[in-house]
């Protein structure tokens, strides 16, 4: 494998050197396209001489062309008058388009390097939002997006939830590569450093069929900044200090190019994070510390026709699991769920002991883009390795041995060709993707593997068409996917079992956007997507340490826990039908947006609480994977009102109703309704001091009124002592504790920037949970044992050079 990678590396950069051997004179023209209200225009068609491109979502564009004294630039956008003018290189060109019989919406979002093709409904976490959330984990910062929440396992583990679904139903693209880790676990956070991104796009419909199966809820696209194309060196370093957990974070980036090789750019980046025990408003959360070390490097070459890039990243983290969640008897479990502070609570410490998890993730990406007269070829190869170890409280020689030790290696290859008409009003995209994956349990845990070894071979092919008219854009796509598993594991008797599984199906989408008068637009999409069960959902067996629970898969007999042969299995693929519509409007100094959606998932797979059980390792709540038909119906609302040029009010709301349609019941761990409003004041710009602001944010999270029945551990224990099984022949969902009460949180922040001739300093002081409110989040898996975080004050200092 190393020899193959070395040869591939030499081949790609050999092409780059050969392509530049004659040193043709090329230069880059960059610019921005705005509407009549100075809002950036996304997807505007830009042509310069014989080259063309489309603007990103922040209105920016860049084109590499042959050298000339003057270039002819033309910009066209639906509903606006085409503009043509002469431009020169080495300066940023600002283009302001004027409406042609109608006004179009203002789209104030940052660059989207990875095209969303057929996506109608997406939001962007831009650079300013990333900076405001600096120091938070990847999943936690995405909670700022309407319709996005997170499922937690304590203060250090956040997993994104889009419109009520998560894990295997949400795809993540990191630098254009499908992120593959042990994401089947709700408490397995994405292994991604947010500092590598210039923006993060959240696609909230299932229409991005180019990315394959599993996108039943949506897609999260992590976009890096473009590599530099000049030899000018620059970078940034930022430090964040936080009071809760006494956490410190340092992240730095350096980038540049080569003077003798025009079009070549490179970037290096790294992040270090260390936190001790976090605390709730009234007590320490013992053993919840975090240690993280990440780094990445990229380099690439581009000219008029060719773009090549190589990227490598390493993510490594160690996360402590709340000590009070590990119990050894039924009485301890009762005490853990009923007492405060949690069992085992101690004074603050930076040490991370058992129970804990260690995770590392490596990604190598090789990509090439070849531009032709009316088409573009894109090729991406990804190699990922994910190592996960989970440690429990053990004694003797087993004390430092993991109870789960998994190694996952994934290779992906994506090839696509995008073609466009001469006037850029008709696009077609065709592509193929292949994934080969191998998951192995590392020997030495001295326990039966929680999930088996498996090999996964997947492939897909898709086609997408898009047509634009004066005020209408329509698109449609279809995709076929194939997936096979070869499984080998051990059952609870430590006897070997093997299985071969095969899945295949079609996905499809159709949608459009209609631009109306007075800055209004309406977008709608309807998608059919599917997902085969993951191996973990079929074969999980035993204690899942980081979840503090016992879990059993679909293929384990409910009475005997024996593995059912695949010939006698009674499970089905998930099949989703999702409709999403968005209405956007701009009226004077008010922008607002309403998104409605319905996602009906047939054969929805989820963990259903089934009681408590005793093992040699202690007493745990236990869950079984089961299937039902489920619906997710919701509305996301956001607005922005600027009563003056310096003051802005931004309300948001996310409402969701999830239903077990088969049993006319509610589902567990569904995010509660959330309402938010922020108030921001920006000061006048000064010569050296600018960007001064003060902001307050108020969030109300309602109680989850649509929670299933509550069957407490005490009730289960008392029934078991009488020989009564409260769950026998009862298919209703349940939970071990009532849904937490509603709560208000107040956050505040202020900041400013200082500029010198070569440096820019950004300062930001913020406070989360300003009033130290006591609360528990319904989607926090550790809410059974402890309150959520108390006040957290943080200071960010960033130097850009």
QUIHU-V120569 format. One record per residue. SS is DSSP state (2 for helix, 1 for strand, 0 for the rest). Layout:
{{SS} {SS}}
This chain:
{{0} {2} {2} {2} {2} {2} {2} {2} {2} {2} {2} {2} {2} {2} {2} {2} {2} {2} {2} {0} {0} {0} {0} {0} {0} {1} {1} {1} {1} {1} {1} {1} {1} {1} {0} {0} {0} {0} {0} {1} {0} {0} {0} {0} {1} {1} {1} {1} {0} {0} {1} {1} {1} {1} {0} {0} {0} {0} {0} {1} {1} {1} {1} {1} {1} {1} {0} {0} {0} {0} {1} {1} {1} {1} {1} {1} {0} {0} {0} {1} {0} {0} {1} {1} {1} {1} {1} {0} {0} {0} {0} {1} {1} {1} {1} {1} {0} {0} {1} {0} {0} {0} {0} {0} {0} {0} {0} {0} {0} {0} {0} {0} {0} {0} {0} {0} {0} {0} {0} {0} {0} {1} {1} {1} {1} {0} {2} {2} {2} {2} {2} {2} {0} {0} {0} {0} {0} {2} {2} {2} {2} {2} {2} {2} {0} {0} {0} {1} {1} {1} {1} {1} {0} {0} {0} {0} {0} {1} {1} {1} {1} {1} {0} {0} {1} {1} {2} {2} {2} {1} {1} {1} {1} {1} {0} {0} {1} {1} {0} {0} {0} {0} {0} {0} {0} {0} {0} {0} {0} {0} {0} {0} {0} {2} {2} {2} {0} {0} {1} {1} {1} {1} {1} {0} {0} {0} {0} {0} {2} {2} {2} {0} {0} {0} {0} {0} {0} {1} {1} {1} {1} {1} {1} {0} {0} {0} {0} {0} {0} {0} {0} {0} {0} {1} {1} {1} {1} {1} {1} {1} {1} {1} {0} {0} {0} {0} {1} {1} {1} {1} {1} {1} {1} {1} {1} {1} {1} {1} {0} {0} {1} {1} {1} {1} {1} {1} {1} {1} {1} {1} {1} {1} {1} {1} {1} {0} {0} {1} {1} {1} {0} {0} {0} {1} {1} {0} {0} {0} {0} {1} {1} {1} {1} {1} {1} {1} {1} {1} {1} {1} {1} {1} {0} {0} {0} {1} {1} {1} {1} {1} {1} {1} {1} {1} {1} {1} {1} {1} {1} {1} {0} {0} {2} {2} {2} {0} {0} {0} {0} {2} {2} {2} {2} {2} {2} {2} {2} {2} {0} {0} {0} {0} {0} {0} {0} {0} {0} {0} {0} {0} {0} {0} {0} {0} {0} {1} {1} {1} {1} {1} {1} {1} {1} {1} {1} {1} {1} {1} {1} {1} {1} {0} {0} {0} {1} {1} {1} {1} {1} {1} {1} {1} {1} {1} {1} {1} {1} {1} {1} {1} {1} {0} {0} {0} {0} {2} {2} {2} {0} {0} {0} {0} {0} {1} {1} {1} {1} {1} {1} {1} {1} {1} {1} {1} {1} {1} {1} {1} {1} {1} {0} {0} {0} {0} {0} {1} {1} {1} {1} {1} {1} {1} {1} {1} {1} {1} {1} {1} {1} {1} {1} {0} {0} {0} {0} {0} {0} {0} {0} {0} {0} {0} {1} {1} {1} {1} {1} {1} {1} {1} {1} {1} {1} {1} {1} {1} {1} {1} {0} {0} {0} {1} {1} {1} {1} {1} {1} {1} {1} {1} {1} {1} {1} {1} {1} {1} {1} {1} {1} {1} {0} {0} {0} {0} {0} {1} {1} {1} {1} {1} {1} {1} {1} {1} {1} {1} {1} {1} {1} {1} {1} {1} {1} {1} {1} {0} {0} {0} {0} {0} {1} {1} {1} {1} {1} {1} {1} {1} {1} {1} {1} {0} {0} {0} {2} {2} {2} {2} {2} {0} {1} {1} {1} {1} {2} {2} {2} {0} {1} {1} {1} {1} {0} {0} {0} {1} {0} {0} {0} {0} {0} {0} {1} {0} {0} {2} {2} {2} {0} {0} {0} {0} {0} {1} {1} {1} {1} {1} {1} {1} {1} {1} {1} {1} {1} {1} {1} {0} {0} {1} {1} {1} {1} {1} {1} {1} {1} {1} {1} {1} {1} {1} {1} {1} {1} {1} {1} {1} {1} {1} {1} {1} {1} {1} {1} {0} {0} {1} {1} {1} {1} {1} {1} {1} {1} {1} {1} {1} {1} {1} {1} {1} {1} {1} {1} {1} {1} {1} {1} {1} {1} {1} {1} {1} {0} {0} {1} {1} {1} {1} {1} {1} {1} {1} {1} {1} {1} {1} {1} {1} {0} {0} {0} {0} {1} {0} {0} {0} {0} {0} {0} {0} {0} {1} {1} {1} {1} {1} {1} {1} {1} {1} {0} {0} {0} {0} {0} {0} {1} {1} {1} {1} {1} {1} {1} {1} {1} {1} {1} {1} {1} {0} {0} {0} {0} {0} {0} {0} {1} {1} {0} {0} {2} {2} {2} {2} {2} {2} {2} {2} {2} {0} {0} {0} {0} {0} {0} {0} {0} {0} {0} {0} {0} {1} {1} {0} {0} {0} {0} {0} {0} {0} {1} {1} {1} {1} {1} {1} {1} {1} {1} {1} {1} {1} {1} {0} {0} {0} {0} {1} {1} {1} {1} {1} {1} {1} {1} {1} {0} {0} {0} {0} {0} {0} {0} {0} {0} {0} {0} {1} {0} {0} {0} {0} {0} {0} {0} {0} {1} {0} {0} {1} {1} {1} {1} {1} {1} {1} {1} {1} {0}}
